[in-house]
Amino acid sequence: MERYIPHPKNTRNVTLPDEVLALAEQLARNTHEVWAAQRLKDGWVWGPARDDAKKQHPCLVPYEELPEEEKDYDRHTALETLRLIRSMGFEIRRAE
């Protein structure tokens, strides 16, 4: 099998308005909620360290209680998704 080399679309030059940046935080929070809900459904519980055998994970806490580096991971995912949407020509705006 060949070595996988990711090629994400370059979105560095895509700017997002302030209202969309605020949306990114809500998307990051929801990303965590979706991840946590699936983990819990799969039988995982909170634990002080990740332990795949025991299905324990320290990030099974509310978003507000996550360490900043974990929040940043979810924020990055949200921001890159929003930038990609914009780069594809879609508009992101609140309905009137």
DSSP file with accessible surface (Angstrom, degrees, kcal/mol):
  #  RESIDUE AA STRUCTURE BP1 BP2  ACC     N-H-->O    O-->H-N    N-H-->O    O-->H-N    TCO  KAPPA ALPHA  PHI   PSI    X-CA   Y-CA   Z-CA
    1    1 A M              0   0  238      0, 0.0     2,-0.1     0, 0.0     3,-0.1   0.000 360.0 360.0 360.0 137.1    0.0    0.0    0.0
    2    2 A E        -     0   0  182      1,-0.1     2,-0.2     0, 0.0     0, 0.0  -0.391 360.0 -96.8 -72.5 151.6    1.3    3.5   -0.9
    3    3 A R        -     0   0  206     -2,-0.1     2,-0.4     1,-0.1    -1,-0.1  -0.488  40.8-120.9 -68.9 131.2    2.0    6.0    1.9
    4    4 A Y        -     0   0  184     -2,-0.2    -1,-0.1    -3,-0.1     0, 0.0  -0.617  27.7-172.4 -77.0 128.5   -1.0    8.3    2.3
    5    5 A I        -     0   0   88     -2,-0.4     2,-0.0     2,-0.0    -1,-0.0  -0.959  19.5-136.4-122.9 109.5   -0.2   12.0    1.8
    6    6 A P        -     0   0   75      0, 0.0    -2,-0.0     0, 0.0     0, 0.0  -0.345  16.0-169.6 -65.2 146.9   -3.1   14.4    2.7
    7    7 A H        -     0   0  161     -2,-0.0     3,-0.1     2,-0.0    -2,-0.0  -0.567  10.3-177.5-135.0  69.2   -3.8   17.3    0.4
    8    8 A P        -     0   0  110      0, 0.0     2,-0.1     0, 0.0     3,-0.0  -0.358  39.7 -95.6 -67.3 150.7   -6.3   19.6    2.1
    9    9 A K        -     0   0  122      1,-0.1     2,-0.7     2,-0.1    75,-0.0  -0.433  40.4-113.6 -64.6 136.0   -7.5   22.6    0.1
   10   10 A N        +     0   0   93      1,-0.1     3,-0.1    -2,-0.1    -1,-0.1  -0.647  45.4 163.7 -75.4 114.8   -5.5   25.7    0.9
   11   11 A T    >   +     0   0    5     -2,-0.7     3,-2.0     1,-0.1    -1,-0.1   0.178  35.4 116.0-116.7  15.1   -7.8   28.1    2.6
   12   12 A R  T 3  S+     0   0  201      1,-0.3    -1,-0.1     3,-0.0    -2,-0.0   0.804  78.0  49.4 -56.1 -33.1   -5.2   30.4    4.1
   13   13 A N  T 3  S+     0   0  153     -3,-0.1     2,-0.6     2,-0.1    -1,-0.3   0.407  85.8 105.7 -90.4   3.1   -6.4   33.4    2.0
   14   14 A V    <   -     0   0   30     -3,-2.0     2,-0.3     2,-0.0    69,-0.1  -0.743  57.0-157.7 -86.4 122.8  -10.1   32.9    2.9
   15   15 A T        -     0   0  113     -2,-0.6    -2,-0.1    68,-0.1    -3,-0.0  -0.778   0.7-152.0-100.2 148.5  -11.3   35.5    5.3
   16   16 A L        -     0   0   19     -2,-0.3     5,-0.1     2,-0.0    67,-0.0  -0.968  18.9-119.3-120.0 133.3  -14.3   35.1    7.5
   17   17 A P    >>  -     0   0   54      0, 0.0     4,-2.2     0, 0.0     3,-0.8  -0.244  33.7-104.8 -64.3 158.8  -16.5   37.9    8.8
   18   18 A D  H 3> S+     0   0  136      1,-0.3     4,-2.1     2,-0.2     5,-0.2   0.869 120.6  55.7 -54.2 -40.1  -16.8   38.4   12.6
   19   19 A E  H 3> S+     0   0  122      1,-0.2     4,-1.3     2,-0.2    -1,-0.3   0.860 109.2  47.3 -65.5 -31.3  -20.3   36.9   12.7
   20   20 A V  H <> S+     0   0    3     -3,-0.8     4,-1.8     2,-0.2    -1,-0.2   0.867 107.1  56.4 -76.9 -34.0  -19.0   33.7   11.0
   21   21 A L  H  X S+     0   0   73     -4,-2.2     4,-1.0     1,-0.2    -2,-0.2   0.904 106.1  51.3 -61.9 -37.9  -16.1   33.6   13.4
   22   22 A A  H  X S+     0   0   60     -4,-2.1     4,-1.2     1,-0.2     3,-0.4   0.884 106.1  55.2 -65.1 -36.7  -18.6   33.5   16.2
   23   23 A L  H  X S+     0   0   54     -4,-1.3     4,-2.5     1,-0.2    -1,-0.2   0.868  97.8  64.6 -62.3 -34.8  -20.4   30.7   14.5
   24   24 A A  H  X S+     0   0    4     -4,-1.8     4,-2.6     1,-0.2    -1,-0.2   0.879  98.7  52.4 -59.0 -38.9  -17.1   28.7   14.5
   25   25 A E  H  X S+     0   0   58     -4,-1.0     4,-2.5    -3,-0.4    -1,-0.2   0.910 109.6  48.9 -65.7 -38.8  -17.1   28.6   18.3
   26   26 A Q  H  X S+     0   0  119     -4,-1.2     4,-2.3     2,-0.2    -2,-0.2   0.897 111.9  49.3 -66.0 -39.0  -20.6   27.2   18.2
   27   27 A L  H  X S+     0   0   58     -4,-2.5     4,-2.7     2,-0.2    -2,-0.2   0.897 109.8  51.5 -65.6 -40.0  -19.6   24.6   15.6
   28   28 A A  H  X S+     0   0    0     -4,-2.6     4,-2.1     2,-0.2    -2,-0.2   0.932 110.2  48.8 -61.7 -44.9  -16.5   23.7   17.7
   29   29 A R  H  X S+     0   0   88     -4,-2.5     4,-2.3     1,-0.2    -2,-0.2   0.932 113.2  47.0 -60.0 -45.2  -18.7   23.1   20.7
   30   30 A N  H  X S+     0   0   94     -4,-2.3     4,-2.9     2,-0.2     5,-0.2   0.880 106.8  57.7 -67.4 -36.2  -21.2   21.0   18.7
   31   31 A T  H  X S+     0   0   52     -4,-2.7     4,-2.4     1,-0.2    -1,-0.2   0.930 109.2  46.0 -57.6 -44.6  -18.3   19.0   17.2
   32   32 A H  H  X S+     0   0    6     -4,-2.1     4,-3.2     2,-0.2     5,-0.2   0.927 111.7  51.5 -63.8 -43.5  -17.2   18.1   20.8
   33   33 A E  H  X S+     0   0   88     -4,-2.3     4,-2.6     2,-0.2    -2,-0.2   0.907 111.2  47.2 -61.5 -41.6  -20.8   17.2   21.7
   34   34 A V  H  X S+     0   0   87     -4,-2.9     4,-2.2     2,-0.2    -1,-0.2   0.934 114.1  47.6 -65.0 -45.9  -21.2   14.9   18.7
   35   35 A W  H  X S+     0   0   74     -4,-2.4     4,-2.4    -5,-0.2    -2,-0.2   0.942 114.6  46.1 -59.3 -48.7  -17.9   13.2   19.4
   36   36 A A  H  X S+     0   0   10     -4,-3.2     4,-2.8     1,-0.2     5,-0.2   0.905 110.2  53.0 -64.3 -42.0  -18.7   12.8   23.1
   37   37 A A  H  X S+     0   0   61     -4,-2.6     4,-2.4    -5,-0.2    -1,-0.2   0.914 111.0  47.2 -60.2 -41.7  -22.2   11.5   22.4
   38   38 A Q  H  X S+     0   0   93     -4,-2.2     4,-1.9     2,-0.2    -2,-0.2   0.920 111.6  50.4 -67.7 -41.8  -20.8    8.9   20.1
   39   39 A R  H  <>S+     0   0   48     -4,-2.4     5,-2.5     2,-0.2    -2,-0.2   0.940 112.1  47.0 -59.4 -48.7  -18.2    7.8   22.6
   40   40 A L  H ><5S+     0   0  100     -4,-2.8     3,-1.8     1,-0.2    -2,-0.2   0.917 110.4  52.7 -61.0 -41.1  -20.7    7.5   25.4
   41   41 A K  H 3<5S+     0   0  164     -4,-2.4    -1,-0.2     1,-0.3    -2,-0.2   0.856 106.3  54.8 -61.1 -33.7  -23.0    5.5   23.0
   42   42 A D  T 3<5S-     0   0   76     -4,-1.9    -1,-0.3    -5,-0.2    -2,-0.2   0.348 128.3 -98.2 -83.2   4.9  -20.1    3.2   22.3
   43   43 A G  T < 5S+     0   0   46     -3,-1.8    -3,-0.2     1,-0.3    -2,-0.1   0.542  74.0 144.8  95.1   7.6  -19.6    2.5   26.0
   44   44 A W      < -     0   0   27     -5,-2.5     2,-0.3    -6,-0.2    -1,-0.3  -0.450  25.2-170.8 -77.9 154.6  -16.8    5.0   26.8
   45   45 A V  E     -a   56   0A  74     10,-2.6    12,-1.9     9,-0.1    15,-0.1  -0.898  33.9 -80.4-135.7 166.8  -16.6    6.8   30.2
   46   46 A W  E     +a   57   0A 142     -2,-0.3    15,-0.0    10,-0.2     4,-0.0  -0.415  52.4 167.6 -67.4 143.1  -14.6    9.6   31.7
   47   47 A G        -     0   0    1     10,-0.8    13,-0.2    -2,-0.1     3,-0.0  -0.977  47.4-112.1-151.5 157.4  -11.2    8.6   32.9
   48   48 A P  S    S+     0   0  103      0, 0.0     2,-0.3     0, 0.0    -2,-0.0   0.746 103.0  18.0 -66.8 -20.7   -8.1   10.5   34.0
   49   49 A A  S    S-     0   0   60      8,-0.0     2,-0.2     2,-0.0     7,-0.1  -0.985  96.7 -88.7-145.2 153.7   -6.1    9.3   31.0
   50   50 A R        +     0   0  133     -2,-0.3     2,-0.3     7,-0.1     7,-0.2  -0.450  46.1 172.6 -66.3 129.8   -7.1    7.8   27.6
   51   51 A D  B  >> -B   56   0A  51      5,-2.7     5,-2.2    -2,-0.2     4,-0.8  -0.864  15.9-171.0-141.2 100.2   -7.3    4.0   28.0
   52   52 A D  T  45S+     0   0   96     -2,-0.3     3,-0.3     1,-0.2    -1,-0.1   0.855  86.9  55.2 -63.2 -35.9   -8.7    2.2   24.9
   53   53 A A  T  45S+     0   0   96      1,-0.2    -1,-0.2     2,-0.1    -2,-0.0   0.902 117.6  34.7 -65.1 -39.9   -8.9   -1.1   26.7
   54   54 A K  T  45S-     0   0  137      2,-0.1    -1,-0.2    -3,-0.1    -2,-0.2   0.465 108.2-125.0 -91.0  -2.9  -11.1    0.3   29.5
   55   55 A K  T  <5 +     0   0   89     -4,-0.8   -10,-2.6    -3,-0.3     2,-0.4   0.942  59.4 147.3  54.5  53.2  -12.8    2.8   27.1
   56   56 A Q  E   < +aB  45  51A  52     -5,-2.2    -5,-2.7   -12,-0.2   -10,-0.2  -0.943  22.7 176.5-118.9 142.5  -11.9    5.8   29.3
   57   57 A H  E >   -a   46   0A  20    -12,-1.9     3,-1.2    -2,-0.4   -10,-0.8  -0.983  29.1-145.3-147.3 132.9  -11.1    9.3   28.0
   58   58 A P  T 3  S+     0   0   47      0, 0.0   -12,-0.1     0, 0.0    -1,-0.1   0.648  96.2  65.9 -72.8 -12.4  -10.3   12.5   29.9
   59   59 A C  T 3   +     0   0   10      1,-0.1     2,-2.2     7,-0.1   -23,-0.1   0.350  65.1 106.7 -93.1   8.3  -12.2   14.6   27.3
   60   60 A L    <   +     0   0   22     -3,-1.2   -14,-0.1   -13,-0.2    -1,-0.1  -0.451  61.2 100.8 -83.3  65.7  -15.6   13.2   28.1
   61   61 A V  S    S-     0   0   29     -2,-2.2     5,-0.1   -15,-0.0   -25,-0.1  -0.904  86.9 -71.7-138.4 163.8  -16.5   16.4   29.9
   62   62 A P    >   -     0   0   58      0, 0.0     3,-1.9     0, 0.0     4,-0.5  -0.270  50.1-109.6 -57.5 150.6  -18.5   19.5   28.9
   63   63 A Y  G >  S+     0   0    2      1,-0.3     3,-1.7     2,-0.2     8,-0.1   0.862 117.6  60.6 -49.6 -42.0  -16.9   21.7   26.3
   64   64 A E  G 3  S+     0   0  113      1,-0.3    -1,-0.3     7,-0.0     7,-0.0   0.758 103.7  51.1 -61.3 -25.0  -16.3   24.4   28.9
   65   65 A E  G <  S+     0   0  131     -3,-1.9    -1,-0.3    -6,-0.1    -2,-0.2   0.475  85.4 110.2 -93.6  -2.5  -14.2   22.0   30.9
   66   66 A L  S <  S-     0   0    8     -3,-1.7    -7,-0.1    -4,-0.5     2,-0.0  -0.409  79.2-103.7 -69.1 148.3  -11.9   21.0   28.1
   67   67 A P    >>  -     0   0   61      0, 0.0     4,-2.0     0, 0.0     3,-0.9  -0.377  35.6-110.9 -63.0 151.0   -8.3   22.1   28.1
   68   68 A E  H 3> S+     0   0   95      1,-0.3     4,-2.9     2,-0.2     5,-0.2   0.853 116.8  59.4 -56.9 -36.0   -7.7   24.9   25.6
   69   69 A E  H 3> S+     0   0  132      1,-0.2     4,-1.3     2,-0.2    -1,-0.3   0.858 106.7  47.6 -65.4 -30.5   -5.6   22.7   23.3
   70   70 A E  H <> S+     0   0   73     -3,-0.9     4,-1.7     2,-0.2    -1,-0.2   0.904 112.0  49.0 -73.2 -41.2   -8.6   20.4   22.9
   71   71 A K  H  X S+     0   0   28     -4,-2.0     4,-2.8     1,-0.2    -2,-0.2   0.909 108.3  55.2 -61.3 -40.9  -10.9   23.3   22.2
   72   72 A D  H  X S+     0   0   86     -4,-2.9     4,-2.7     1,-0.2    -1,-0.2   0.862 103.1  55.6 -61.7 -35.4   -8.4   24.6   19.7
   73   73 A Y  H  X S+     0   0  159     -4,-1.3     4,-1.9     2,-0.2    -1,-0.2   0.949 111.9  42.4 -61.1 -46.7   -8.5   21.2   17.9
   74   74 A D  H  X S+     0   0   15     -4,-1.7     4,-2.3     1,-0.2    -2,-0.2   0.890 113.9  52.3 -68.2 -37.8  -12.3   21.5   17.5
   75   75 A R  H  X S+     0   0   51     -4,-2.8     4,-3.1     2,-0.2     5,-0.2   0.913 107.6  52.0 -62.6 -43.5  -12.0   25.3   16.6
   76   76 A H  H  X S+     0   0  112     -4,-2.7     4,-2.7     2,-0.2     5,-0.2   0.928 109.6  49.1 -59.5 -45.0   -9.5   24.5   13.9
   77   77 A T  H  X S+     0   0   54     -4,-1.9     4,-2.0     1,-0.2    -2,-0.2   0.936 113.8  46.4 -59.3 -45.9  -11.8   21.9   12.4
   78   78 A A  H  X S+     0   0    3     -4,-2.3     4,-2.6     1,-0.2    -2,-0.2   0.934 113.6  47.5 -63.6 -47.5  -14.8   24.3   12.4
   79   79 A L  H  X S+     0   0   39     -4,-3.1     4,-2.7     1,-0.2     5,-0.2   0.911 111.7  49.6 -63.6 -42.6  -12.8   27.2   10.9
   80   80 A E  H  X S+     0   0   56     -4,-2.7     4,-2.3    -5,-0.2    -1,-0.2   0.893 110.9  50.7 -65.2 -36.4  -11.3   25.1    8.2
   81   81 A T  H  X S+     0   0   71     -4,-2.0     4,-2.5    -5,-0.2    -2,-0.2   0.946 112.1  46.5 -64.5 -46.3  -14.8   23.8    7.3
   82   82 A L  H  X S+     0   0    5     -4,-2.6     4,-2.3     1,-0.2    -2,-0.2   0.911 112.6  50.0 -63.5 -41.5  -16.2   27.3    7.1
   83   83 A R  H  X S+     0   0   59     -4,-2.7     4,-2.8     2,-0.2    -1,-0.2   0.902 110.1  50.7 -64.2 -40.1  -13.2   28.5    5.0
   84   84 A L  H  X S+     0   0   68     -4,-2.3     4,-1.5     2,-0.2    -2,-0.2   0.937 108.5  51.6 -63.4 -43.8  -13.7   25.6    2.6
   85   85 A I  H  <>S+     0   0   61     -4,-2.5     5,-1.8     1,-0.2     3,-0.4   0.937 113.1  45.4 -57.1 -47.2  -17.4   26.4    2.3
   86   86 A R  H ><5S+     0   0   85     -4,-2.3     3,-2.0     1,-0.2    -1,-0.2   0.908 109.0  55.4 -63.1 -41.8  -16.5   30.0    1.5
   87   87 A S  H 3<5S+     0   0   42     -4,-2.8    -1,-0.2     1,-0.3    -2,-0.2   0.771 101.7  59.0 -65.8 -21.6  -13.7   29.0   -0.9
   88   88 A M  T 3<5S-     0   0  117     -4,-1.5    -1,-0.3    -3,-0.4    -2,-0.2   0.381 125.6-100.7 -87.5   4.1  -16.2   26.9   -2.9
   89   89 A G  T < 5S+     0   0   66     -3,-2.0     2,-0.3     1,-0.3    -3,-0.2   0.518  77.4 135.6  94.5   6.0  -18.4   30.0   -3.5
   90   90 A F      < -     0   0  127     -5,-1.8     2,-0.4     1,-0.0    -1,-0.3  -0.613  47.5-134.6 -87.3 149.0  -21.0   29.5   -0.9
   91   91 A E        -     0   0  153     -2,-0.3     2,-0.6     2,-0.0    -5,-0.0  -0.811   9.1-155.1 -99.2 143.5  -22.2   32.4    1.3
   92   92 A I        +     0   0   34     -2,-0.4     2,-0.3     2,-0.0   -72,-0.1  -0.972  34.1 141.7-119.4 112.3  -22.7   31.9    5.1
   93   93 A R        -     0   0  163     -2,-0.6     2,-0.2   -74,-0.0     3,-0.1  -0.994  52.8-100.9-150.2 154.3  -25.2   34.3    6.5
   94   94 A R        -     0   0  195     -2,-0.3     2,-0.1     1,-0.1    -2,-0.0  -0.532  46.6-108.4 -73.6 138.8  -27.9   34.4    9.2
   95   95 A A              0   0   84     -2,-0.2    -1,-0.1     1,-0.1     0, 0.0  -0.375 360.0 360.0 -66.1 144.6  -31.4   34.1    7.7
   96   96 A E              0   0  216     -3,-0.1    -1,-0.1    -2,-0.1    -3,-0.0  -0.380 360.0 360.0 -71.4 360.0  -33.4   37.3    7.9
